[in-house]
């Protein structure tokens, strides 16, 4: 059985979340490749391990990504299937 889901991560949504260019690139990579590892994110963005971890943790906190396995350098992240609430009132 195949499950189809609607891609809620449009350019407008990413803009509303206030993501930096590194994070947007990471999201697009994960969308195209199912997941992104901490190591691959660092290679893609050419940043330090600590900065990559901060970026990825922020994406998880915003509900854009879900940590799907591993710890530290071996951690991997997938796109969240659930749209987060943005600017609740």
N, CA, C and O atoms as CSV, one atom per row, in Angstrom:
chain,resi,resn,atom,element,x,y,z
A,1,UNK,N,N,0.836,-1.177,0.000
A,1,UNK,CA,C,0.000,0.000,0.000
A,1,UNK,C,C,0.882,1.242,0.000
A,1,UNK,O,O,1.851,1.315,0.756
A,2,UNK,N,N,0.564,2.190,-0.818
A,2,UNK,CA,C,1.312,3.434,-0.913
A,2,UNK,C,C,0.516,4.554,-0.270
A,2,UNK,O,O,-0.678,4.711,-0.527
A,3,UNK,N,N,1.185,5.329,0.566
A,3,UNK,CA,C,0.546,6.474,1.186
A,3,UNK,C,C,1.089,7.733,0.542
A,3,UNK,O,O,2.302,7.931,0.472
A,4,UNK,N,N,0.200,8.575,0.078
A,4,UNK,CA,C,0.593,9.840,-0.542
A,4,UNK,C,C,0.302,10.951,0.456
A,4,UNK,O,O,-0.768,10.992,1.062
A,5,UNK,N,N,1.259,11.845,0.616
A,5,UNK,CA,C,1.045,12.971,1.526
A,5,UNK,C,C,1.328,14.259,0.801
A,5,UNK,O,O,2.146,14.318,-0.117
A,6,UNK,N,N,0.647,15.268,1.224
A,6,UNK,CA,C,0.802,16.579,0.597
A,6,UNK,C,C,2.031,17.273,1.163
A,6,UNK,O,O,2.230,17.316,2.377
A,7,UNK,N,N,2.847,17.809,0.279
A,7,UNK,CA,C,4.044,18.524,0.685
A,7,UNK,C,C,3.658,19.903,1.199
A,7,UNK,O,O,3.330,20.795,0.416
A,8,UNK,N,N,3.696,20.074,2.496
A,8,UNK,CA,C,3.294,21.340,3.117
A,8,UNK,C,C,4.447,22.332,3.213
A,8,UNK,O,O,4.229,23.490,3.570
A,9,UNK,N,N,5.658,21.908,2.906
A,9,UNK,CA,C,6.828,22.776,3.027
A,9,UNK,C,C,7.070,23.561,1.740
A,9,UNK,O,O,8.004,23.275,0.990
A,10,UNK,N,N,6.241,24.525,1.504
A,10,UNK,CA,C,6.374,25.390,0.329
A,10,UNK,C,C,7.373,26.509,0.632
A,10,UNK,O,O,7.790,26.687,1.777
A,11,UNK,N,N,7.746,27.252,-0.393
A,11,UNK,CA,C,8.637,28.401,-0.190
A,11,UNK,C,C,8.024,29.407,0.781
A,11,UNK,O,O,8.730,29.989,1.604
A,12,UNK,N,N,6.714,29.609,0.682
A,12,UNK,CA,C,6.039,30.556,1.575
A,12,UNK,C,C,6.109,30.099,3.029
A,12,UNK,O,O,6.373,30.903,3.923
A,13,UNK,N,N,5.872,28.815,3.265
A,13,UNK,CA,C,5.919,28.283,4.632
A,13,UNK,C,C,7.326,28.415,5.190
A,13,UNK,O,O,7.502,28.841,6.332
A,14,UNK,N,N,8.327,28.055,4.402
A,14,UNK,CA,C,9.711,28.156,4.869
A,14,UNK,C,C,10.065,29.609,5.172
A,14,UNK,O,O,10.790,29.884,6.128
A,15,UNK,N,N,9.558,30.541,4.364
A,15,UNK,CA,C,9.793,31.958,4.611
A,15,UNK,C,C,9.140,32.416,5.906
A,15,UNK,O,O,9.726,33.191,6.662
A,16,UNK,N,N,7.919,31.935,6.164
A,16,UNK,CA,C,7.202,32.308,7.388
A,16,UNK,C,C,7.894,31.779,8.641
A,16,UNK,O,O,7.766,32.363,9.717
A,17,UNK,N,N,8.620,30.683,8.501
A,17,UNK,CA,C,9.313,30.100,9.652
A,17,UNK,C,C,10.605,30.837,9.978
A,17,UNK,O,O,11.184,30.633,11.045
A,18,UNK,N,N,11.057,31.687,9.071
A,18,UNK,CA,C,12.270,32.462,9.320
A,18,UNK,C,C,13.546,31.638,9.240
A,18,UNK,O,O,14.515,31.928,9.941
A,19,UNK,N,N,13.555,30.615,8.396
A,19,UNK,CA,C,14.737,29.767,8.259
A,19,UNK,C,C,15.845,30.508,7.523
A,19,UNK,O,O,15.582,31.328,6.643
A,20,UNK,N,N,17.087,30.209,7.895
A,20,UNK,CA,C,18.212,30.778,7.160
A,20,UNK,C,C,18.444,29.938,5.896
A,20,UNK,O,O,17.841,28.877,5.732
A,21,UNK,N,N,19.304,30.410,5.024
A,21,UNK,CA,C,19.544,29.716,3.751
A,21,UNK,C,C,20.103,28.309,3.958
A,21,UNK,O,O,19.760,27.389,3.215
A,22,UNK,N,N,20.963,28.140,4.965
A,22,UNK,CA,C,21.500,26.802,5.253
A,22,UNK,C,C,20.365,25.837,5.569
A,22,UNK,O,O,20.315,24.725,5.042
A,23,UNK,N,N,19.459,26.274,6.435
A,23,UNK,CA,C,18.354,25.408,6.838
A,23,UNK,C,C,17.439,25.105,5.655
A,23,UNK,O,O,16.983,23.972,5.499
A,24,UNK,N,N,17.169,26.098,4.832
A,24,UNK,CA,C,16.338,25.867,3.648
A,24,UNK,C,C,16.986,24.843,2.728
A,24,UNK,O,O,16.309,23.954,2.213
A,25,UNK,N,N,18.291,24.963,2.518
A,25,UNK,CA,C,19.013,23.993,1.686
A,25,UNK,C,C,18.949,22.597,2.290
A,25,UNK,O,O,18.791,21.612,1.568
A,26,UNK,N,N,19.071,22.509,3.602
A,26,UNK,CA,C,18.974,21.214,4.278
A,26,UNK,C,C,17.598,20.598,4.120
A,26,UNK,O,O,17.471,19.393,3.899
A,27,UNK,N,N,16.569,21.422,4.233
A,27,UNK,CA,C,15.198,20.940,4.062
A,27,UNK,C,C,14.994,20.433,2.640
A,27,UNK,O,O,14.444,19.349,2.446
A,28,UNK,N,N,15.426,21.195,1.650
A,28,UNK,CA,C,15.268,20.758,0.256
A,28,UNK,C,C,16.030,19.461,-0.002
A,28,UNK,O,O,15.543,18.582,-0.713
A,29,UNK,N,N,17.229,19.342,0.580
A,29,UNK,CA,C,17.998,18.105,0.422
A,29,UNK,C,C,17.235,16.931,1.026
A,29,UNK,O,O,17.124,15.876,0.402
A,30,UNK,N,N,16.710,17.108,2.232
A,30,UNK,CA,C,15.976,16.037,2.901
A,30,UNK,C,C,14.710,15.667,2.133
A,30,UNK,O,O,14.332,14.496,2.089
A,31,UNK,N,N,14.057,16.651,1.532
A,31,UNK,CA,C,12.850,16.370,0.741
A,31,UNK,C,C,13.197,15.499,-0.466
A,31,UNK,O,O,12.428,14.609,-0.830
A,32,UNK,N,N,14.331,15.745,-1.076
A,32,UNK,CA,C,14.720,15.008,-2.277
A,32,UNK,C,C,15.348,13.651,-1.959
A,32,UNK,O,O,15.298,12.735,-2.780
A,33,UNK,N,N,15.940,13.521,-0.767
A,33,UNK,CA,C,16.695,12.310,-0.438
A,33,UNK,C,C,16.156,11.551,0.762
A,33,UNK,O,O,16.865,10.713,1.319
A,34,UNK,N,N,14.947,11.813,1.171
A,34,UNK,CA,C,14.242,11.164,2.279
A,34,UNK,C,C,14.751,11.604,3.640
A,34,UNK,O,O,13.951,11.820,4.551
A,35,UNK,N,N,16.053,11.742,3.803
A,35,UNK,CA,C,16.606,12.169,5.088
A,35,UNK,C,C,17.921,12.907,4.864
A,35,UNK,O,O,18.490,12.909,3.773
A,36,UNK,N,N,18.373,13.529,5.937
A,36,UNK,CA,C,19.685,14.171,5.914
A,36,UNK,C,C,20.374,13.859,7.229
A,36,UNK,O,O,19.768,13.955,8.296
A,37,UNK,N,N,21.618,13.491,7.152
A,37,UNK,CA,C,22.384,13.216,8.366
A,37,UNK,C,C,23.075,14.498,8.822
A,37,UNK,O,O,23.222,15.454,8.060
A,38,UNK,N,N,23.487,14.490,10.069
A,38,UNK,CA,C,24.234,15.623,10.607
A,38,UNK,C,C,25.488,15.839,9.759
A,38,UNK,O,O,25.817,16.970,9.403
A,39,UNK,N,N,26.174,14.764,9.446
A,39,UNK,CA,C,27.402,14.830,8.657
A,39,UNK,C,C,27.127,15.405,7.265
A,39,UNK,O,O,27.870,16.267,6.793
A,40,UNK,N,N,26.074,14.938,6.613
A,40,UNK,CA,C,25.750,15.421,5.269
A,40,UNK,C,C,25.348,16.895,5.306
A,40,UNK,O,O,25.683,17.652,4.395
A,41,UNK,N,N,24.627,17.305,6.362
A,41,UNK,CA,C,24.237,18.704,6.512
A,41,UNK,C,C,25.479,19.588,6.623
A,41,UNK,O,O,25.532,20.665,6.029
A,42,UNK,N,N,26.472,19.134,7.379
A,42,UNK,CA,C,27.721,19.899,7.518
A,42,UNK,C,C,28.449,19.997,6.188
A,42,UNK,O,O,28.973,21.057,5.847
A,43,UNK,N,N,28.489,18.910,5.436
A,43,UNK,CA,C,29.141,18.930,4.124
A,43,UNK,C,C,28.406,19.866,3.165
A,43,UNK,O,O,29.029,20.610,2.408
A,44,UNK,N,N,27.093,19.817,3.206
A,44,UNK,CA,C,26.256,20.633,2.321
A,44,UNK,C,C,26.401,22.123,2.609
A,44,UNK,O,O,26.408,22.942,1.691
A,45,UNK,N,N,26.517,22.469,3.891
A,45,UNK,CA,C,26.516,23.876,4.290
A,45,UNK,C,C,27.886,24.422,4.657
A,45,UNK,O,O,28.046,25.630,4.830
A,46,UNK,N,N,28.874,23.547,4.778
A,46,UNK,CA,C,30.248,23.934,5.126
A,46,UNK,C,C,30.303,24.724,6.437
A,46,UNK,O,O,30.858,25.821,6.500
A,47,UNK,N,N,29.708,24.129,7.487
A,47,UNK,CA,C,29.708,24.760,8.807
A,47,UNK,C,C,30.224,23.773,9.847
A,47,UNK,O,O,30.403,22.588,9.563
A,48,UNK,N,N,30.458,24.276,11.049
A,48,UNK,CA,C,30.984,23.450,12.134
A,48,UNK,C,C,29.926,22.477,12.641
A,48,UNK,O,O,28.734,22.637,12.381
A,49,UNK,N,N,30.385,21.476,13.364
A,49,UNK,CA,C,29.486,20.470,13.932
A,49,UNK,C,C,28.484,21.102,14.898
A,49,UNK,O,O,27.302,20.756,14.887
A,50,UNK,N,N,28.958,22.023,15.728
A,50,UNK,CA,C,28.061,22.641,16.705
A,50,UNK,C,C,27.003,23.521,16.032
A,50,UNK,O,O,25.851,23.541,16.465
A,51,UNK,N,N,27.382,24.239,14.990
A,51,UNK,CA,C,26.420,25.081,14.282
A,51,UNK,C,C,25.405,24.212,13.543
A,51,UNK,O,O,24.220,24.540,13.499
A,52,UNK,N,N,25.868,23.109,12.964
A,52,UNK,CA,C,24.956,22.187,12.277
A,52,UNK,C,C,23.947,21.611,13.267
A,52,UNK,O,O,22.758,21.512,12.965
A,53,UNK,N,N,24.422,21.238,14.434
A,53,UNK,CA,C,23.536,20.689,15.448
A,53,UNK,C,C,22.495,21.721,15.881
A,53,UNK,O,O,21.325,21.381,16.062
A,54,UNK,N,N,22.908,22.965,16.046
A,54,UNK,CA,C,21.954,24.031,16.408
A,54,UNK,C,C,20.904,24.218,15.319
A,54,UNK,O,O,19.713,24.328,15.611
A,55,UNK,N,N,21.345,24.253,14.069
A,55,UNK,CA,C,20.409,24.409,12.951
A,55,UNK,C,C,19.396,23.266,12.924
A,55,UNK,O,O,18.192,23.497,12.813
A,56,UNK,N,N,19.889,22.041,13.026
A,56,UNK,CA,C,19.007,20.880,12.944
A,56,UNK,C,C,18.070,20.808,14.142
A,56,UNK,O,O,16.903,20.447,13.989
A,57,UNK,N,N,18.555,21.144,15.322
A,57,UNK,CA,C,17.683,21.164,16.507
A,57,UNK,C,C,16.578,22.201,16.348
A,57,UNK,O,O,15.443,21.973,16.768
A,58,UNK,N,N,16.905,23.333,15.746
A,58,UNK,CA,C,15.893,24.364,15.526
A,58,UNK,C,C,14.833,23.859,14.550
A,58,UNK,O,O,13.645,24.121,14.742
A,59,UNK,N,N,15.243,23.140,13.508
A,59,UNK,CA,C,14.287,22.577,12.555
A,59,UNK,C,C,13.360,21.576,13.230
A,59,UNK,O,O,12.172,21.510,12.913
A,60,UNK,N,N,13.901,20.801,14.159
A,60,UNK,CA,C,13.076,19.855,14.926
A,60,UNK,C,C,12.120,20.625,15.836
A,60,UNK,O,O,10.935,20.301,15.911
A,61,UNK,N,N,12.629,21.630,16.515
A,61,UNK,CA,C,11.802,22.434,17.423
A,61,UNK,C,C,10.647,23.105,16.673
A,61,UNK,O,O,9.540,23.205,17.201
A,62,UNK,N,N,10.902,23.564,15.446
A,62,UNK,CA,C,9.873,24.209,14.630
A,62,UNK,C,C,8.878,23.206,14.035
A,62,UNK,O,O,7.845,23.600,13.494
A,63,UNK,N,N,9.190,21.917,14.136
A,63,UNK,CA,C,8.303,20.895,13.601
A,63,UNK,C,C,8.510,20.590,12.138
A,63,UNK,O,O,7.692,19.905,11.523
A,64,UNK,N,N,9.605,21.095,11.563
A,64,UNK,CA,C,9.897,20.860,10.150
A,64,UNK,C,C,10.500,19.476,9.952
A,64,UNK,O,O,10.175,18.786,8.986
A,65,UNK,N,N,11.379,19.071,10.867
A,65,UNK,CA,C,12.035,17.772,10.771
A,65,UNK,C,C,11.825,16.979,12.049
A,65,UNK,O,O,11.479,17.515,13.102
A,66,UNK,N,N,12.049,15.678,11.912
A,66,UNK,CA,C,11.969,14.752,13.027
A,66,UNK,C,C,13.275,13.984,13.067
A,66,UNK,O,O,13.751,13.503,12.039
A,67,UNK,N,N,13.857,13.868,14.253
A,67,UNK,CA,C,15.087,13.075,14.384
A,67,UNK,C,C,14.694,11.620,14.214
A,67,UNK,O,O,13.824,11.113,14.922
A,68,UNK,N,N,15.340,10.954,13.272
A,68,UNK,CA,C,14.917,9.596,12.929
A,68,UNK,C,C,15.918,8.521,13.312
A,68,UNK,O,O,15.631,7.336,13.139
A,69,UNK,N,N,17.069,8.888,13.820
A,69,UNK,CA,C,17.993,7.843,14.227
A,69,UNK,C,C,19.370,8.369,14.546
A,69,UNK,O,O,19.770,9.443,14.096
A,70,UNK,N,N,20.084,7.596,15.328
A,70,UNK,CA,C,21.452,7.924,15.672
A,70,UNK,C,C,21.569,9.061,16.667
A,70,UNK,O,O,20.588,9.714,17.023
A,71,UNK,N,N,22.793,9.275,17.101
A,71,UNK,CA,C,23.087,10.373,18.018
A,71,UNK,C,C,24.347,11.080,17.537
A,71,UNK,O,O,25.176,10.490,16.843
A,72,UNK,N,N,24.481,12.337,17.907
A,72,UNK,CA,C,25.681,13.094,17.558
A,72,UNK,C,C,25.907,13.154,16.067
A,72,UNK,O,O,25.009,13.498,15.298
A,73,UNK,N,N,27.118,12.813,15.666
A,73,UNK,CA,C,27.481,12.865,14.244
A,73,UNK,C,C,26.679,11.899,13.392
A,73,UNK,O,O,26.529,12.107,12.188
A,74,UNK,N,N,26.159,10.837,14.010
A,74,UNK,CA,C,25.415,9.817,13.274
A,74,UNK,C,C,23.917,10.083,13.220
A,74,UNK,O,O,23.165,9.274,12.675
A,75,UNK,N,N,23.479,11.192,13.771
A,75,UNK,CA,C,22.053,11.500,13.779
A,75,UNK,C,C,21.552,11.747,12.366
A,75,UNK,O,O,22.274,12.275,11.520
A,76,UNK,N,N,20.308,11.360,12.121
A,76,UNK,CA,C,19.678,11.642,10.838
A,76,UNK,C,C,18.298,12.230,11.090
A,76,UNK,O,O,17.689,12.014,12.138
A,77,UNK,N,N,17.827,12.970,10.110
A,77,UNK,CA,C,16.585,13.715,10.244
A,77,UNK,C,C,15.750,13.543,8.987
A,77,UNK,O,O,16.276,13.530,7.874
A,78,UNK,N,N,14.433,13.411,9.178
A,78,UNK,CA,C,13.499,13.312,8.070
A,78,UNK,C,C,12.494,14.461,8.171
A,78,UNK,O,O,12.333,15.072,9.228
A,79,UNK,N,N,11.835,14.735,7.073
A,79,UNK,CA,C,10.818,15.779,7.044
A,79,UNK,C,C,9.606,15.312,7.837
A,79,UNK,O,O,9.156,14.176,7.688
A,80,UNK,N,N,9.086,16.188,8.673
A,80,UNK,CA,C,7.886,15.886,9.450
A,80,UNK,C,C,6.692,15.780,8.512
A,80,UNK,O,O,6.551,16.575,7.583
A,81,UNK,N,N,5.845,14.808,8.755
A,81,UNK,CA,C,4.637,14.639,7.939
A,81,UNK,C,C,3.508,15.526,8.434
A,81,UNK,O,O,2.513,15.708,7.732
A,82,UNK,N,N,3.648,16.084,9.639
A,82,UNK,CA,C,2.599,16.901,10.229
A,82,UNK,C,C,2.971,18.368,10.158
A,82,UNK,O,O,4.071,18.757,10.549
A,83,UNK,N,N,2.073,19.163,9.669
A,83,UNK,CA,C,2.296,20.599,9.563
A,83,UNK,C,C,2.207,21.225,10.953
A,83,UNK,O,O,1.208,21.039,11.648
A,84,UNK,N,N,3.239,21.966,11.369
A,84,UNK,CA,C,3.194,22.599,12.683
A,84,UNK,C,C,2.291,23.832,12.685
A,84,UNK,O,O,1.984,24.396,11.635
A,85,UNK,N,N,1.879,24.231,13.864
A,85,UNK,CA,C,1.086,25.450,13.992
A,85,UNK,C,C,2.041,26.624,13.965
A,85,UNK,O,O,2.945,26.711,14.796
A,86,UNK,N,N,1.848,27.533,13.012
A,86,UNK,CA,C,2.719,28.693,12.859
A,86,UNK,C,C,1.973,29.921,13.358
A,86,UNK,O,O,0.852,30.196,12.931
A,87,UNK,N,N,2.602,30.653,14.262
A,87,UNK,CA,C,2.011,31.875,14.841
A,87,UNK,C,C,0.610,31.647,15.385
A,87,UNK,O,O,-0.341,32.280,14.924
A,88,UNK,N,N,0.466,30.744,16.367
A,88,UNK,CA,C,-0.877,30.514,16.924
A,88,UNK,C,C,-1.388,31.764,17.630
A,88,UNK,O,O,-0.621,32.488,18.264
A,89,UNK,N,N,-2.718,32.016,17.512
A,89,UNK,CA,C,-3.271,33.174,18.198
A,89,UNK,C,C,-4.430,32.804,19.073
A,89,UNK,O,O,-5.013,33.671,19.725
